[in-house]
Amino acid sequence: MSPRPTTTDSETTASNEPQQNYQSIWLVVAGASLISTGLAAYEIVPASVTPLIRDSLGIGSTIAGFLVGIMFGTAVIASLPTGAVLDRTDSRTAMALAVLTLVVAGTWGWIAGQRGDYRSVIASRALGGVAYVVVWNAGIDIVSRAATSENRATAVGIFTASGPIGFALGQGTGPLIAHRFGWPAIFVAFTGLTLVGFVLFWPASRGLGASSGDAPSIQEFGAVLRNRKVWSVGLLGFLGYSLYLFVNSWGASYLTTELGLSLAVSGLLVAVFPAIGVVSRISSGLLSDRVFGGRRQPIVFGSFVVAAPLVLVFTRFRSLPLLVGLLLLTGFAVQLTLGLSFTYVREIVDSRVAATAVAFQTSVGLAGAFLAPIAGGVVIDLAGFDTAFLLAGCLAICGIAVAWRAPEPAYS
């Protein structure tokens, strides 16, 4: 009988490496996603208790919309500089600093809210916006590095799904937190989730943060900003985020003001709108790759074609089951574009400036997120909810026109 082969230590180590690497990848994804989920909940939660904040601080709809919009405004300004810094520094360390920044911003907002100091609340939210954009851009960078070419799209899709999960968490639990602890507590309620995510993320991401290769030159950076295809995809992101934040910011207020529902019920109902994005954002890539053979344009075109009529007719119905159905369908449709746009924009530029393109997409998309809550508040104050939803539907129609002529990646 032949002797049984022995296994050397090196062979054992080699055989264990794929499993260890696989586990490490998903710990990085899980940790980064939890950090992002906590930030997204912090970002949207004032929208769930807008009437309480307005009554407490004596402010109107326009200024109340600024509580949500300021974070996106900060992110618009900070995204491109953040992307440039991340290309030249350690993204992992940047994530750690962003988590610390959120803790500071949340505590500041909580104290300012208790004192009734609206300007300090706004300033704290602006600081939180810096933390948000760092986590988003650095998270996509690190998750992309951690994953292999075979599972990168899935990993990034899961990370981007942290946005709607956080929005649903903020919308659904915000009124409950405000009722139990007072509305200023919403600003510190989700920092614990980011800390849990950081505990998972930090050890698993060791060695993944440092940039490799030369940073893009000024000429390459400028070429991205002059690229018409990049602007086309960016405009789709702008319109998609505008619709997304308009409904998230004013949906609960509509249900409370026009239908007489309690804040808690309205928040839970509107939470389905971002929550369906968990399915939508992940499935957008699968639909594009497996149903449309890698084409991106049909997904974004279909996204706006479905969303436009749903937004236009939203205020025409009073049936709660029907309104929930409309929120689910609209949320799914709008977030198909949001889920695909960051992969989309990377594919239409040279790989050396892909990170710059993502930062640009973040900046332009979040410009829509910044403007929509504020503009929505102005229209609601002047003309009411019916007109505001009508104008939002017109934005979706514009999205149809832009998506019709959207480019495809060269390899499609």
Residue pairs with C-beta under 8 A, 6 or more apart in sequence:
24 146
24 204
25 146
25 147
25 148
25 151
25 155
27 200
27 201
27 203
27 204
28 142
28 143
28 146
28 201
28 204
28 205
28 208
29 143
29 146
29 147
29 155
29 158
29 159
30 197
30 200
30 201
31 197
31 198
31 199
31 200
31 201
31 202
31 204
31 205
32 95
32 135
32 139
32 142
32 143
32 159
32 162
32 197
32 201
32 205
33 139
33 158
33 159
33 161
33 162
33 165
33 197
34 162
34 193
34 194
34 196
34 197
34 200
34 201
35 95
35 98
35 99
35 135
35 139
35 194
35 197
35 198
35 201
36 135
36 136
36 139
36 159
36 162
36 163
36 166
36 197
37 162
37 165
37 166
37 169
37 193
37 197
38 102
38 166
38 190
38 191
38 192
38 193
38 194
38 197
39 102
39 128
39 131
39 132
39 135
39 166
39 190
39 194
40 132
40 162
40 163
40 164
40 165
40 166
40 167
40 169
40 170
41 166
41 167
41 169
41 170
41 173
41 189
41 190
41 193
42 102
42 106
42 128
42 166
42 170
42 187
42 189
42 190
42 191
43 68
43 71
43 72
43 128
43 132
43 166
43 167
43 170
44 68
44 166
44 167
44 170
44 171
44 248
44 249
44 274
45 170
45 171
45 173
45 174
45 177
45 186
45 187
45 189
45 190
46 53
46 64
46 67
46 68
46 174
46 186
47 67
47 68
47 170
47 171
47 174
47 248
47 249
47 250
47 252
47 253
47 373
48 170
48 171
48 172
48 174
48 175
48 178
48 186
48 252
48 263
48 266
48 267
48 270
49 174
49 175
49 178
49 183
49 186
49 263
49 267
50 61
50 64
50 67
50 249
50 252
50 253
51 253
51 256
51 257
51 263
52 178
52 183
52 263
53 59
53 64
53 67
53 183
54 60
54 61
54 64
56 116
56 183
57 116
57 118
59 118
60 377
60 381
61 253
61 377
61 378
61 380
61 381
62 374
62 377
62 378
62 381
63 118
63 377
64 377
65 249
65 250
65 373
65 374
65 375
65 376
65 377
65 378
66 122
66 373
66 374
66 377
67 121
67 122
67 125
68 245
68 248
68 249
68 373
69 245
69 249
69 369
69 370
69 371
69 372
69 373
69 374
70 122
70 125
70 126
70 129
70 370
71 125
71 126
71 128
71 129
71 132
71 370
72 129
72 241
72 245
72 366
72 367
72 369
72 370
73 126
73 129
73 370
74 125
74 126
74 127
74 128
74 129
74 130
74 132
74 133
75 129
75 130
75 132
75 133
75 136
75 362
75 363
75 366
75 369
75 370
76 363
76 364
76 366
76 367
76 370
77 363
78 129
78 130
78 133
78 134
79 133
79 137
79 359
79 360
79 362
79 363
79 366
80 356
80 359
80 360
80 363
82 130
82 133
82 134
82 137
82 359
83 137
83 355
83 356
83 358
83 359
83 360
83 362
84 215
84 221
84 356
84 359
85 94
86 94
86 134
86 137
86 138
86 141
86 211
86 355
87 211
87 215
87 216
87 355
87 356
88 211
88 215
89 211
90 209
90 210
90 211
91 138
91 141
91 142
91 208
91 209
91 210
91 211
92 138
92 142
92 202
92 205
92 206
92 208
92 209
92 210
93 209
94 134
94 138
94 209
95 134
95 135
95 138
95 139
95 142
95 198
95 201
95 205
95 209
96 198
96 202
97 134
98 130
98 131
98 132
98 134
98 135
98 138
99 131
99 135
99 194
99 195
99 198
101 127
101 128
101 130
101 131
101 134
102 128
102 131
102 191
102 194
103 191
103 194
103 195
104 127
105 124
105 125
105 127
105 128
105 131
105 187
106 124
106 128
106 187
106 188
106 190
106 191
107 187
107 188
107 191
108 120
108 123
108 124
108 127
109 120
109 121
109 124
109 125
109 128
109 184
109 187
109 188
110 184
110 185
110 187
110 188
111 120
111 184
112 118
112 120
112 121
112 123
112 124
112 184
113 121
113 182
113 183
113 184
113 187
114 182
114 184
121 187
124 187
133 362
133 366
136 362
137 355
137 358
137 359
137 362
138 209
139 159
140 156
140 159
140 160
140 342
140 358
141 355
142 205
142 208
142 209
143 155
143 156
143 159
144 152
144 155
144 156
145 208
146 155
146 205
146 208
147 154
147 155
147 156
153 285
153 289
153 343
154 282
154 285
156 342
156 343
157 281
157 282
157 284
157 285
157 339
158 282
160 281
160 338
160 339
160 342
161 277
161 278
161 281
161 282
161 339
163 274
163 277
163 281
163 338
164 274
164 275
164 276
164 277
164 278
164 280
164 281
164 331
164 335
165 274
165 275
165 277
165 278
166 190
166 274
167 248
167 271
167 273
167 274
167 275
167 277
168 271
168 272
168 274
168 275
169 190
169 271
170 186
170 190
171 248
171 252
171 267
171 268
171 270
171 271
171 273
171 274
172 267
172 268
172 271
173 189
173 267
174 186
174 267
175 262
175 263
175 264
175 266
175 267
176 264
177 185
177 186
177 189
178 185
178 186
178 263
179 264
181 189
213 352
216 352
216 353
216 355
216 356
220 350
220 352
220 353
220 356
221 353
221 356
223 353
224 230
224 349
224 353
224 356
224 357
224 360
225 360
227 348
227 349
229 348
229 349
229 407
230 345
230 348
230 349
230 357
230 360
230 361
231 364
232 402
232 405
232 406
232 407
233 341
233 344
233 345
233 348
233 361
233 406
233 407
234 345
234 360
234 361
234 364
234 365
235 364
235 402
236 300
236 337
236 341
236 399
236 402
236 403
236 406
237 337
237 338
237 341
237 345
237 361
237 364
237 365
237 368
238 364
238 365
238 367
238 368
239 304
239 337
239 368
239 395
239 396
239 398
239 399
239 402
240 303
240 304
240 334
240 335
240 337
240 338
240 341
240 365
240 368
240 399
241 338
241 365
241 366
241 367
241 368
241 369
241 372
242 368
242 369
242 371
242 372
242 392
242 395
243 307
243 311
243 330
243 334
243 372
243 392
243 395
243 396
243 399
244 274
244 334
244 335
244 338
244 369
244 372
245 368
245 369
245 372
245 373
246 372
246 373
246 376
246 388
246 392
247 270
247 273
247 311
247 327
247 330
247 331
247 334
247 392
248 270
248 273
248 274
249 372
249 373
249 376
249 377
250 373
250 376
250 377
250 380
250 385
250 388
251 266
251 270
251 273
251 327
252 263
252 266
252 267
252 269
252 270
253 266
253 380
254 315
254 385
254 389
255 261
255 265
255 266
255 269
255 270
255 323
256 262
256 263
256 266
257 385
258 315
258 385
259 318
259 320
261 269
269 320
269 323
269 324
269 327
270 327
272 324
272 327
272 328
272 331
273 327
273 328
273 330
273 331
274 331
274 335
275 331
276 328
276 331
276 332
276 335
277 331
277 332
277 335
277 338
277 339
279 332
280 331
280 332
280 333
280 334
280 335
280 336
280 338
280 339
281 335
281 336
281 338
281 339
282 339
283 336
283 339
284 299
284 335
284 336
284 337
284 339
284 340
285 339
285 340
285 343
287 299
287 336
288 294
288 295
288 296
288 298
288 299
288 340
292 298
292 299
293 412
294 409
294 411
294 412
295 408
295 412
296 340
296 343
296 344
296 347
296 406
296 408
296 409
296 412
297 403
297 406
297 407
297 408
299 336
299 337
299 340
300 336
300 337
300 340
300 341
300 344
300 399
300 403
300 406
301 400
301 403
301 404
301 406
302 333
302 336
303 333
303 334
303 336
303 337
303 399
303 403
304 333
304 337
304 396
304 397
304 399
304 400
304 402
304 403
305 400
306 329
306 330
306 333
307 330
307 333
307 334
307 396
307 399
308 393
308 396
308 397
308 399
308 400
309 393
310 326
310 329
310 330
310 333
311 330
311 389
311 392
311 393
311 396
312 389
312 390
312 393
312 396
313 326
314 323
314 326
314 330
314 389
315 385
315 386
315 389
317 323
317 326
337 399
337 403
338 365
341 361
341 365
342 358
342 361
342 362
344 409
345 357
345 358
345 360
345 361
346 354
346 357
346 358
347 409
347 411
348 357
348 407
348 409
348 410
349 356
349 357
372 392
376 388
376 392
379 387
379 388
379 391
380 388
